[in-house]
Amino acid sequence: MDLVTLQHLLGEVPGKRVACIGDLMIDRFVYGGVSRVSPEAPIPVLVRSHELKMLGGAGNVARNIAALGGSVALVGLVGGDAEAHEASRLVGEEEPAIEGYLVTDPERPTTLKTRFVSGGQQLLRVDLEESRPVSGEVEQRLIRTLRDAARGAGVILLSDYGKGVITDAVIAAARETAAETGAKVIVDSKARSFARYGQIDLVKPNAAELGYATELRTETDVEIEAAIARALELWSAKGVLVTRASKGVSLGLRGHPVRHFRTTPREVFDASGAGDTALAAIGLGLATGATIEAAIEFAQLASGVAVSKAGTATVSPDELMEAVFSAHTAQADGKVATLRRMVEEVARWRAQGLRVGFTNGCFDILHKGHVAYLAQARSWCDRLIVGVNSDASVRALKGEGRPVNDLESRALVLAGLRSVDLVAPFEDLTPIKLIEAARPDVLIKGADYSEDQVVGGDLVVNWGGEIRLAEIVEGYSTSAAIARVTHKDAAR
């Protein structure tokens, strides 16, 4: 996801309401050190140092929505025990941005997952839970609560961990409420079959769950496509979104081909709750009115940040912005290439049937005119190479005092532009060696040149390419920018 899209989406988040109903849990983390093995059995002895408690399951989905700046109504079930009071405290005190709608069933315990952790590794997990489906008056109270909580919500999320809250009647109530309000319904489920959810907007299984439900393999893109097609035959859902860990996600909507969204690899510190983060981000993204594609990219970014943190972590808008900045910096570094790597990249692009363009310049102080020029150049090709003069060649062309910015700075700024696919520095006064090596399909210069003045133009035309002259944005130039700064300094 690019920075502009992310900023726009985050700007739309405040005030957008999402209702989340599902299996509420308490995640308890007991931390300590291990330095010996028990004399009673071959097990490590954990010396407890501290512990943390936080909302898990559907509660973690709600936490992520709140952390991203959204408004969330959480509908969950608690028991008649001490953990129920802890869940109420967590919602009311620790997570004040969550609007809690907790229903009590005194006949069952509040779901509690206790993890024992040492050195960043989980040693043991102990679960306290009751998985039987709710029924009778408790089920009816959940349905009434759901209807109240979903008022004004653009999206209703069902977080089904199989602990008994998401019954057929609750699912039906969610669909009916959505039909009345125009909300979308999205399901994230650990169920073995997704047919019971009916005609909802989106189901979000992982690849293993999709494989189990369809009895098909789900390793490759082709296998995923076949499994999604089968799923849409078996289920009434309008769409299937499959999370595939490091392989990204795949989306199948009725009447449309399956699309695959790759993800940027990140170091995984703890995958606990990453699916909750993804569900929260998709729901919140759609609640803002974003496209499904933008919501998916938002979810990939958020879950990528979440897995780099310990525990069932939430992510903040600032962390998402930082992640995009970091990704773009790394991407920019990777776009700056030697002549040899440029040739290798061009060969790879041509093997894919892509049209290669080339332009060049000093690009000393990047301004609006440069950005518009490069955007137009990119519109004439599938991949754009920008040759950029070295510091010595800029000095030879422009005189002493130039360049204002050194080659590394100029190359990285150019590489940060979406319109630029590769930056190739050159030492000579002209980029003729780069042009000969790249053999571009289209050679681009500004409209202040004529075609016969474009360096390398005769070569490009001879091998069947073309010359394009891009429009110049009046009033913008590096020399003018330097003159304005010099004038201001002199006037002080």
Protein Blocks (a to p, Z undefined) as FASTA:
>chain_A
ZZklmmmmmmmmgopacddddddddddddddddfbdcfkbccdddddfbdcdddehjllm
mmmmmmnopacdddddddddfklmmmmmmmmmmmmmbccdddddfkbccdddddddeehi
afbdcddddfbdcehjllmmmmmmmmmmmgopabdcdddehnopagfklmmmmmmmmmmn
opacddddfbfbfklnopafbdcddfklmmmmnopafkbmmlmmmmmmmmmmmpmcfbdc
ddehjnopadddehiacddddddddddfblghklmmmmmmmmmmmmnopafklmmmmmmm
mmmmmmmpgcjddddfklmmmmmmmmmmmmmmmmpccfklmmmmmmmmmmnopacddddd
jklagcfklmmmmmmmmmmpmbdcdddddfklmmmmnoghiafbdfklmmmmmmmpmklm
bdcddfbfbfklmmmmnopabdcddfkbcfklpghklmmmmnopacddddddehiafklm
mmmmmmmmmmZZ
